[in-house]
Amino acid sequence: MSILLFILVLSFLVFIHELGHFIAAVRSGVVVEEFGIGYPPKAFKLFTWRGTDFTFNWIPFGGFVRMKGEDGPVEGQSQQKTEGGEFFKADTWKKLLIILAGPGVNFFFGVLVFAAIFTRSGIPHMLTEGRVAAVAPNSPAQEAQLPTNVTITGVTINGEYTQTPTVTDVISVISAHKGETLTVETTGECQALICDPTKSEYQMYVRTLEETPEGEGSIGIAFESVVYEYYPAWQMPFRGIVFGFQQAFDLSVQIVAALGSMVSDIATKRTVPDEVAGPVGIVHQAQQTGILSGGFVSIITFAALLSINLAVMNVLPIPPLDGGRAVLICFEHVLGRKKTEKVEYFLNYGGYVLLLGLIVVITIRDVVRLFG
């Protein structure tokens, strides 16, 4: 079921990617000869709309767009004698718009999904302070009646007070005094990022390692790592979009950094980093985390993450990816089509070999790691 769901999600993302190319081409005056659902061989034609054949193909995975004049003029035909609406005759900026519209749609799909989630669930903020999320039963913290949703601001031991502005400070101070009694100072109840400034103190014993049950801390508390902040209802969609864009951008930067690390490891260590996964590894990780069986929000979040990955991968300056094609279009604008044509074939061929090689290596590594 997870594999089927993954294929459906990926197919949808490829479909909207191609839809981005299609809309940009039509708006730029370029004739789209075929919009294929799935990959050839062609099964049948669905219908024709404004000169575009919409077809259904036998490999039900994603889709493709075939534009008129995408590969340049037909051999022996001059550019002046063409009928019009050809891709190669479009202005450079229109070509770039068409080529980059696909990854652009993938990126903004991720942004919109994140925006919708944050609008509904609140804007998340990572906490650095020691805010108490839970207190274990029969623990020193429970015996001292330490409440949840308060922040530990300091610890007093043998009359000596230590400020604890971060959760790391709290853990460090408490861990250094196992087997002793101490007093923790807390704020009042917290709401999102704001805590009641009223101070309270709770005296408790710090258990030794032998006295601490498995899975608990020495005083029996768990800390909050993130809180969700709500704003007036009319503000939430706008804040959701801004934060969604920020998250999508940060994720894109992380993906680029991971790709750089992968290239470095392959070049120097002749190995693929463990954090890099292909389709097999992604499906396995999704199964392990239960993300594809966690309901609609979980699945749509996974789709957004995958969509941003596709956007970043596609803008890499490697032919035949969209980013590589965009680079070649820029070269063509500067050097002229004839000079660019001489190297375009070899760059595309080399790019195909590189990409297929990486896919094969990563897939083999994933399979060996899972079943070896």
DRENDO-1510 file (C-alpha; in Angstrom, 1 decimal, always signed):
<recs>
REC; n; res; u; v; w
REC; 1; MET; +0.0; +0.0; +0.0 .
REC; 2; SER; +2.8; +2.4; +0.9 .
REC; 3; ILE; +4.5; +1.7; -2.5 .
REC; 4; LEU; +1.3; +2.4; -4.4 .
REC; 5; LEU; +0.7; +5.6; -2.4 .
REC; 6; PHE; +4.3; +6.7; -3.0 .
REC; 7; ILE; +3.9; +6.1; -6.8 .
REC; 8; LEU; +0.6; +8.1; -6.8 .
REC; 9; VAL; +2.1; +11.0; -4.9 .
REC; 10; LEU; +5.2; +11.1; -7.2 .
REC; 11; SER; +3.0; +10.8; -10.3 .
REC; 12; PHE; +0.9; +13.7; -9.1 .
REC; 13; LEU; +4.0; +15.8; -8.5 .
REC; 14; VAL; +5.4; +15.0; -11.9 .
REC; 15; PHE; +2.0; +15.8; -13.5 .
REC; 16; ILE; +1.8; +19.3; -11.9 .
REC; 17; HIS; +5.5; +19.8; -12.9 .
REC; 18; GLU; +4.6; +19.2; -16.6 .
REC; 19; LEU; +1.4; +21.3; -16.2 .
REC; 20; GLY; +3.7; +24.2; -15.2 .
REC; 21; HIS; +5.6; +23.8; -18.4 .
REC; 22; PHE; +2.4; +23.5; -20.4 .
REC; 23; ILE; +0.7; +26.7; -19.0 .
REC; 24; ALA; +3.9; +28.7; -19.4 .
REC; 25; ALA; +4.3; +27.5; -23.0 .
REC; 26; VAL; +0.8; +28.4; -24.0 .
REC; 27; ARG; +0.9; +31.8; -22.3 .
REC; 28; SER; +4.2; +32.5; -24.1 .
REC; 29; GLY; +2.7; +31.7; -27.5 .
REC; 30; VAL; +4.5; +28.4; -28.0 .
REC; 31; VAL; +2.5; +25.6; -29.5 .
REC; 32; VAL; +2.3; +22.4; -27.3 .
REC; 33; GLU; +1.8; +19.5; -29.7 .
REC; 34; GLU; +1.1; +16.9; -27.0 .
REC; 35; PHE; +0.4; +16.8; -23.3 .
REC; 36; GLY; +0.9; +13.2; -22.2 .
REC; 37; ILE; -0.5; +11.6; -19.1 .
REC; 38; GLY; +2.0; +8.9; -18.2 .
REC; 39; TYR; +4.9; +8.0; -20.5 .
REC; 40; PRO; +4.9; +6.4; -24.0 .
REC; 41; PRO; +4.1; +4.1; -25.6 .
REC; 42; LYS; +0.8; +5.9; -26.3 .
REC; 43; ALA; -2.4; +4.1; -25.4 .
REC; 44; PHE; -4.9; +6.5; -26.9 .
REC; 45; LYS; -5.8; +10.1; -27.5 .
REC; 46; LEU; -8.2; +11.6; -24.9 .
REC; 47; PHE; -9.1; +14.8; -26.8 .
REC; 48; THR; -7.6; +17.8; -28.6 .
REC; 49; TRP; -7.7; +21.3; -27.2 .
REC; 50; ARG; -6.4; +24.4; -29.0 .
REC; 51; GLY; -4.1; +22.3; -31.1 .
REC; 52; THR; -2.8; +20.2; -28.2 .
REC; 53; ASP; -3.4; +16.4; -28.2 .
REC; 54; PHE; -4.0; +15.2; -24.7 .
REC; 55; THR; -3.0; +11.5; -24.6 .
REC; 56; PHE; -3.0; +8.7; -22.2 .
REC; 57; ASN; +0.1; +6.5; -22.2 .
REC; 58; TRP; +0.8; +3.0; -21.0 .
REC; 59; ILE; +3.4; +3.8; -18.3 .
REC; 60; PRO; +1.1; +5.5; -15.7 .
REC; 61; PHE; +3.7; +7.6; -14.1 .
REC; 62; GLY; +3.7; +11.4; -14.3 .
REC; 63; GLY; +3.5; +13.0; -17.7 .
REC; 64; PHE; +5.3; +15.0; -20.4 .
REC; 65; VAL; +4.9; +18.0; -22.6 .
REC; 66; ARG; +6.0; +18.0; -26.3 .
REC; 67; MET; +6.4; +21.5; -27.7 .
REC; 68; LYS; +6.6; +22.5; -31.3 .
REC; 69; GLY; +10.2; +23.2; -32.4 .
REC; 70; GLU; +11.6; +22.0; -29.0 .
REC; 71; ASP; +14.6; +20.4; -30.7 .
REC; 72; GLY; +15.2; +23.3; -33.1 .
REC; 73; PRO; +14.4; +23.6; -36.8 .
REC; 74; VAL; +14.0; +20.5; -38.9 .
REC; 75; GLU; +17.2; +19.7; -40.7 .
REC; 76; GLY; +17.3; +21.7; -44.0 .
REC; 77; GLN; +14.6; +24.1; -42.9 .
REC; 78; SER; +15.5; +27.7; -42.2 .
REC; 79; GLN; +14.3; +29.5; -39.2 .
REC; 80; GLN; +12.5; +32.1; -41.3 .
REC; 81; LYS; +10.4; +29.4; -43.2 .
REC; 82; THR; +8.9; +27.9; -40.0 .
REC; 83; GLU; +5.2; +28.4; -39.3 .
REC; 84; GLY; +5.4; +30.1; -36.0 .
REC; 85; GLY; +4.7; +29.0; -32.4 .
REC; 86; GLU; +8.0; +27.1; -32.3 .
REC; 87; PHE; +9.9; +26.9; -29.0 .
REC; 88; PHE; +13.3; +27.7; -30.6 .
REC; 89; LYS; +11.9; +31.0; -32.0 .
REC; 90; ALA; +10.7; +32.3; -28.6 .
REC; 91; ASP; +12.5; +35.1; -26.8 .
REC; 92; THR; +15.2; +33.9; -24.4 .
REC; 93; TRP; +13.2; +35.0; -21.3 .
REC; 94; LYS; +10.2; +33.1; -22.5 .
REC; 95; LYS; +12.2; +30.0; -23.0 .
REC; 96; LEU; +13.6; +30.3; -19.5 .
REC; 97; LEU; +10.1; +30.9; -18.1 .
REC; 98; ILE; +8.8; +27.8; -19.8 .
REC; 99; ILE; +11.7; +25.6; -18.7 .
REC; 100; LEU; +11.7; +26.8; -15.1 .
REC; 101; ALA; +7.9; +26.9; -14.7 .
REC; 102; GLY; +7.9; +23.1; -13.9 .
REC; 103; PRO; +10.2; +23.2; -10.9 .
REC; 104; GLY; +8.6; +26.6; -9.9 .
REC; 105; VAL; +5.2; +24.8; -9.7 .
REC; 106; ASN; +6.7; +22.1; -7.5 .
REC; 107; PHE; +8.3; +24.6; -5.2 .
REC; 108; PHE; +5.2; +26.7; -4.8 .
REC; 109; PHE; +3.1; +23.6; -4.3 .
REC; 110; GLY; +5.3; +22.9; -1.3 .
REC; 111; VAL; +4.9; +26.5; -0.1 .
REC; 112; LEU; +1.1; +26.4; -0.3 .
REC; 113; VAL; +0.9; +23.1; +1.5 .
REC; 114; PHE; +3.1; +24.4; +4.3 .
REC; 115; ALA; +1.1; +27.6; +4.4 .
REC; 116; ALA; -2.2; +25.7; +4.8 .
REC; 117; ILE; -0.8; +23.5; +7.5 .
REC; 118; PHE; +0.7; +26.4; +9.5 .
REC; 119; THR; -2.5; +28.5; +9.0 .
REC; 120; ARG; -4.5; +25.6; +10.6 .
REC; 121; SER; -2.1; +24.4; +13.3 .
REC; 122; GLY; -0.3; +27.7; +14.2 .
REC; 123; ILE; +3.2; +29.1; +13.5 .
REC; 124; PRO; +5.8; +26.8; +15.1 .
REC; 125; HIS; +8.6; +28.2; +17.2 .
REC; 126; MET; +11.5; +26.1; +18.4 .
REC; 127; LEU; +12.1; +26.5; +22.2 .
REC; 128; THR; +15.6; +26.8; +23.7 .
REC; 129; GLU; +14.5; +27.2; +27.3 .
REC; 130; GLY; +13.6; +24.4; +29.6 .
REC; 131; ARG; +9.8; +24.4; +29.4 .
REC; 132; VAL; +8.3; +21.4; +31.2 .
REC; 133; ALA; +6.1; +19.3; +28.8 .
REC; 134; ALA; +5.4; +16.3; +31.0 .
REC; 135; VAL; +6.1; +15.0; +34.5 .
REC; 136; ALA; +6.5; +11.2; +35.0 .
REC; 137; PRO; +4.3; +9.5; +37.7 .
REC; 138; ASN; +6.0; +8.7; +41.0 .
REC; 139; SER; +9.0; +10.9; +40.0 .
REC; 140; PRO; +10.8; +13.5; +42.2 .
REC; 141; ALA; +9.2; +16.2; +40.1 .
REC; 142; GLN; +5.7; +14.8; +40.7 .
REC; 143; GLU; +6.3; +14.4; +44.4 .
REC; 144; ALA; +7.4; +18.1; +44.5 .
REC; 145; GLN; +4.1; +18.9; +42.6 .
REC; 146; LEU; +6.0; +20.5; +39.7 .
REC; 147; PRO; +3.4; +21.6; +37.1 .
REC; 148; THR; +3.7; +21.3; +33.3 .
REC; 149; ASN; +3.8; +24.3; +31.0 .
REC; 150; VAL; +6.2; +26.2; +33.1 .
REC; 151; THR; +9.8; +27.2; +32.4 .
REC; 152; ILE; +12.7; +26.3; +34.7 .
REC; 153; THR; +14.7; +29.5; +35.0 .
REC; 154; GLY; +17.2; +28.6; +37.7 .
REC; 155; VAL; +18.4; +25.9; +40.1 .
REC; 156; THR; +19.5; +26.4; +43.7 .
REC; 157; ILE; +21.9; +23.8; +45.3 .
REC; 158; ASN; +23.3; +24.2; +48.8 .
REC; 159; GLY; +22.3; +27.9; +48.8 .
REC; 160; GLU; +24.0; +28.6; +45.4 .
REC; 161; TYR; +21.7; +29.8; +42.7 .
REC; 162; THR; +22.5; +29.1; +39.0 .
REC; 163; GLN; +20.6; +30.6; +36.1 .
REC; 164; THR; +19.4; +28.2; +33.5 .
REC; 165; PRO; +18.4; +30.1; +30.4 .
REC; 166; THR; +18.4; +27.1; +28.1 .
REC; 167; VAL; +17.3; +23.5; +28.4 .
REC; 168; THR; +20.9; +22.4; +28.0 .
REC; 169; ASP; +21.8; +24.4; +31.1 .
REC; 170; VAL; +18.9; +22.8; +33.1 .
REC; 171; ILE; +20.0; +19.3; +32.1 .
REC; 172; SER; +23.7; +20.1; +32.8 .
REC; 173; VAL; +23.1; +21.5; +36.3 .
REC; 174; ILE; +20.7; +18.8; +37.4 .
REC; 175; SER; +22.9; +15.9; +36.0 .
REC; 176; ALA; +25.9; +17.2; +37.9 .
REC; 177; HIS; +24.1; +16.8; +41.3 .
REC; 178; LYS; +22.7; +13.3; +41.3 .
REC; 179; GLY; +21.9; +12.0; +44.7 .
REC; 180; GLU; +21.4; +15.5; +46.1 .
REC; 181; THR; +18.4; +17.7; +46.9 .
REC; 182; LEU; +17.9; +20.9; +44.9 .
REC; 183; THR; +15.3; +23.6; +44.3 .
REC; 184; VAL; +14.1; +24.6; +40.8 .
REC; 185; GLU; +12.8; +28.0; +40.1 .
REC; 186; THR; +10.1; +28.3; +37.5 .
REC; 187; THR; +7.9; +30.9; +35.8 .
REC; 188; GLY; +4.2; +30.8; +36.0 .
REC; 189; GLU; +2.1; +29.2; +33.3 .
REC; 190; CYS; +3.2; +29.7; +29.7 .
REC; 191; GLN; +1.1; +30.5; +26.6 .
REC; 192; ALA; +2.9; +30.0; +23.3 .
REC; 193; LEU; +6.0; +32.2; +23.7 .
REC; 194; ILE; +4.9; +34.2; +26.7 .
REC; 195; CYS; +5.1; +33.0; +30.3 .
REC; 196; ASP; +3.6; +34.5; +33.5 .
REC; 197; PRO; +6.5; +36.2; +35.2 .
REC; 198; THR; +5.4; +35.0; +38.7 .
REC; 199; LYS; +8.2; +32.9; +40.2 .
REC; 200; SER; +7.7; +29.6; +42.1 .
REC; 201; GLU; +10.1; +27.2; +43.7 .
REC; 202; TYR; +10.0; +23.4; +44.0 .
REC; 203; GLN; +12.3; +21.3; +46.1 .
REC; 204; MET; +13.1; +17.8; +44.9 .
REC; 205; TYR; +15.6; +15.0; +45.1 .
REC; 206; VAL; +17.8; +14.1; +42.0 .
REC; 207; ARG; +17.9; +10.4; +41.5 .
REC; 208; THR; +21.1; +8.5; +40.8 .
REC; 209; LEU; +21.6; +6.5; +37.7 .
REC; 210; GLU; +20.7; +3.3; +39.6 .
REC; 211; GLU; +17.5; +4.9; +41.0 .
REC; 212; THR; +16.3; +6.2; +37.7 .
REC; 213; PRO; +13.8; +4.1; +35.7 .
REC; 214; GLU; +14.6; +3.3; +32.1 .
REC; 215; GLY; +13.4; +6.0; +29.8 .
REC; 216; GLU; +13.1; +8.7; +32.5 .
REC; 217; GLY; +15.4; +11.6; +33.5 .
REC; 218; SER; +16.8; +12.0; +37.0 .
REC; 219; ILE; +13.9; +14.1; +38.2 .
REC; 220; GLY; +11.3; +12.7; +35.8 .
REC; 221; ILE; +10.5; +15.5; +33.4 .
REC; 222; ALA; +10.3; +15.9; +29.6 .
REC; 223; PHE; +10.9; +19.2; +27.9 .
REC; 224; GLU; +8.9; +21.0; +25.2 .
REC; 225; SER; +10.8; +21.5; +22.0 .
REC; 226; VAL; +8.3; +23.5; +19.9 .
REC; 227; VAL; +5.2; +25.6; +20.5 .
REC; 228; TYR; +2.6; +26.8; +18.1 .
REC; 229; GLU; +1.6; +30.5; +18.1 .
REC; 230; TYR; -1.8; +31.7; +16.9 .
REC; 231; TYR; -2.6; +35.2; +15.6 .
REC; 232; PRO; -5.9; +36.9; +14.8 .
REC; 233; ALA; -7.8; +34.8; +12.2 .
REC; 234; TRP; -7.3; +37.3; +9.4 .
REC; 235; GLN; -3.5; +37.3; +9.9 .
REC; 236; MET; -3.0; +33.5; +9.9 .
REC; 237; PRO; -3.2; +32.9; +6.1 .
REC; 238; PHE; -0.6; +35.7; +5.4 .
REC; 239; ARG; +1.7; +34.5; +8.2 .
REC; 240; GLY; +1.2; +30.9; +7.0 .
REC; 241; ILE; +2.4; +31.9; +3.5 .
REC; 242; VAL; +5.4; +33.8; +4.8 .
REC; 243; PHE; +6.5; +31.0; +7.2 .
REC; 244; GLY; +5.7; +28.4; +4.5 .
REC; 245; PHE; +8.0; +30.1; +2.0 .
REC; 246; GLN; +10.7; +30.4; +4.7 .
REC; 247; GLN; +10.5; +26.7; +5.5 .
REC; 248; ALA; +10.5; +25.8; +1.8 .
REC; 249; PHE; +13.6; +28.0; +1.3 .
REC; 250; ASP; +15.4; +26.5; +4.3 .
REC; 251; LEU; +14.6; +23.0; +3.1 .
REC; 252; SER; +16.0; +23.9; -0.3 .
REC; 253; VAL; +19.2; +25.1; +1.2 .
REC; 254; GLN; +19.5; +21.9; +3.2 .
REC; 255; ILE; +18.9; +19.8; +0.1 .
REC; 256; VAL; +21.6; +21.7; -1.8 .
REC; 257; ALA; +24.0; +21.2; +1.1 .
REC; 258; ALA; +23.3; +17.5; +1.2 .
REC; 259; LEU; +23.9; +17.2; -2.6 .
REC; 260; GLY; +27.2; +19.0; -2.1 .
REC; 261; SER; +28.1; +16.6; +0.6 .
REC; 262; MET; +27.2; +13.7; -1.6 .
REC; 263; VAL; +29.3; +14.9; -4.5 .
REC; 264; SER; +32.2; +15.4; -2.1 .
REC; 265; ASP; +31.9; +12.0; -0.5 .
REC; 266; ILE; +31.6; +10.3; -3.9 .
REC; 267; ALA; +34.7; +12.1; -5.2 .
REC; 268; THR; +36.9; +11.6; -2.1 .
REC; 269; LYS; +35.6; +8.5; -0.3 .
REC; 270; ARG; +34.0; +6.7; -3.2 .
REC; 271; THR; +30.8; +6.2; -1.1 .
REC; 272; VAL; +27.3; +7.6; -1.1 .
REC; 273; PRO; +26.4; +9.3; +2.3 .
REC; 274; ASP; +23.9; +7.4; +4.4 .
REC; 275; GLU; +21.5; +10.3; +4.5 .
REC; 276; VAL; +21.1; +10.2; +0.7 .
REC; 277; ALA; +18.3; +7.9; -0.5 .
REC; 278; GLY; +16.7; +6.9; -3.8 .
REC; 279; PRO; +13.1; +5.8; -4.4 .
REC; 280; VAL; +13.6; +2.5; -2.6 .
REC; 281; GLY; +15.1; +4.2; +0.4 .
REC; 282; ILE; +12.5; +6.9; +0.5 .
REC; 283; VAL; +9.7; +4.3; +0.5 .
REC; 284; HIS; +11.4; +2.4; +3.2 .
REC; 285; GLN; +11.8; +5.5; +5.4 .
REC; 286; ALA; +8.2; +6.5; +4.8 .
REC; 287; GLN; +7.1; +3.0; +5.9 .
REC; 288; GLN; +9.3; +3.1; +9.0 .
REC; 289; THR; +8.1; +6.4; +10.1 .
REC; 290; GLY; +4.5; +5.7; +9.2 .
REC; 291; ILE; +4.2; +8.9; +7.3 .
REC; 292; LEU; +2.2; +7.3; +4.4 .
REC; 293; SER; -0.3; +5.7; +6.9 .
REC; 294; GLY; -0.7; +8.7; +9.2 .
REC; 295; GLY; -3.7; +10.3; +7.5 .
REC; 296; PHE; -4.3; +13.1; +5.0 .
REC; 297; VAL; -2.1; +15.8; +6.7 .
REC; 298; SER; +0.8; +13.4; +7.0 .
REC; 299; ILE; +0.6; +12.4; +3.4 .
REC; 300; ILE; +0.2; +15.9; +2.0 .
REC; 301; THR; +3.2; +17.0; +4.2 .
REC; 302; PHE; +5.2; +14.2; +2.6 .
REC; 303; ALA; +4.1; +15.3; -0.8 .
REC; 304; ALA; +5.2; +18.9; -0.1 .
REC; 305; LEU; +8.7; +17.7; +1.1 .
REC; 306; LEU; +9.0; +15.5; -2.0 .
REC; 307; SER; +7.8; +18.3; -4.3 .
REC; 308; ILE; +10.5; +20.7; -3.0 .
REC; 309; ASN; +13.1; +18.0; -3.5 .
REC; 310; LEU; +12.0; +17.6; -7.1 .
REC; 311; ALA; +12.1; +21.4; -7.6 .
REC; 312; VAL; +15.7; +21.6; -6.3 .
REC; 313; MET; +16.9; +18.5; -8.2 .
REC; 314; ASN; +15.4; +19.8; -11.4 .
REC; 315; VAL; +17.1; +23.2; -11.3 .
REC; 316; LEU; +20.6; +21.7; -10.9 .
REC; 317; PRO; +22.7; +22.9; -13.9 .
REC; 318; ILE; +23.0; +19.4; -15.3 .
REC; 319; PRO; +21.6; +18.6; -18.7 .
REC; 320; PRO; +19.0; +17.2; -19.4 .
REC; 321; LEU; +17.5; +18.5; -16.2 .
REC; 322; ASP; +15.5; +21.8; -16.4 .
REC; 323; GLY; +18.4; +23.7; -14.8 .
REC; 324; GLY; +20.8; +22.3; -17.4 .
REC; 325; ARG; +18.5; +23.3; -20.2 .
REC; 326; ALA; +18.2; +26.8; -18.8 .
REC; 327; VAL; +22.0; +27.1; -18.8 .
REC; 328; LEU; +22.2; +25.9; -22.4 .
REC; 329; ILE; +19.5; +28.5; -23.4 .
REC; 330; CYS; +21.7; +31.2; -21.8 .
REC; 331; PHE; +24.7; +30.0; -23.7 .
REC; 332; GLU; +22.7; +29.9; -26.9 .
REC; 333; HIS; +21.6; +33.5; -26.3 .
REC; 334; VAL; +25.3; +34.6; -25.9 .
REC; 335; LEU; +27.1; +32.3; -28.4 .
REC; 336; GLY; +24.4; +31.6; -30.9 .
REC; 337; ARG; +22.5; +28.4; -31.7 .
REC; 338; LYS; +25.0; +26.8; -34.1 .
REC; 339; LYS; +27.9; +27.0; -31.6 .
REC; 340; THR; +25.7; +25.7; -28.8 .
REC; 341; GLU; +24.3; +22.8; -30.8 .
REC; 342; LYS; +27.9; +21.4; -31.2 .
REC; 343; VAL; +28.2; +20.7; -27.4 .
REC; 344; GLU; +24.5; +20.3; -26.5 .
REC; 345; TYR; +24.4; +16.7; -27.6 .
REC; 346; PHE; +27.5; +15.7; -25.7 .
REC; 347; LEU; +26.3; +17.5; -22.5 .
REC; 348; ASN; +22.9; +15.9; -22.6 .
REC; 349; TYR; +24.4; +12.5; -23.2 .
REC; 350; GLY; +26.9; +13.0; -20.4 .
REC; 351; GLY; +24.2; +14.3; -18.1 .
REC; 352; TYR; +22.0; +11.2; -18.8 .
REC; 353; VAL; +24.9; +8.9; -18.0 .
REC; 354; LEU; +25.7; +10.8; -14.8 .
REC; 355; LEU; +22.1; +10.8; -13.6 .
REC; 356; LEU; +21.4; +7.2; -14.5 .
REC; 357; GLY; +24.7; +6.2; -12.9 .
REC; 358; LEU; +23.8; +7.9; -9.6 .
REC; 359; ILE; +20.3; +6.4; -9.6 .
REC; 360; VAL; +21.7; +2.9; -10.1 .
REC; 361; VAL; +24.4; +3.3; -7.4 .
REC; 362; ILE; +22.0; +4.8; -4.9 .
REC; 363; THR; +19.3; +2.2; -5.6 .
REC; 364; ILE; +21.8; -0.7; -5.3 .
REC; 365; ARG; +23.0; +0.8; -2.0 .
REC; 366; ASP; +19.5; +1.1; -0.7 .
REC; 367; VAL; +18.6; -2.5; -1.7 .
REC; 368; VAL; +21.8; -3.9; -0.1 .
REC; 369; ARG; +21.2; -1.9; +3.1 .
REC; 370; LEU; +17.6; -3.2; +3.3 .
REC; 371; PHE; +18.1; -6.8; +2.4 .
REC; 372; GLY; +21.8; -7.4; +2.6 .
</recs>
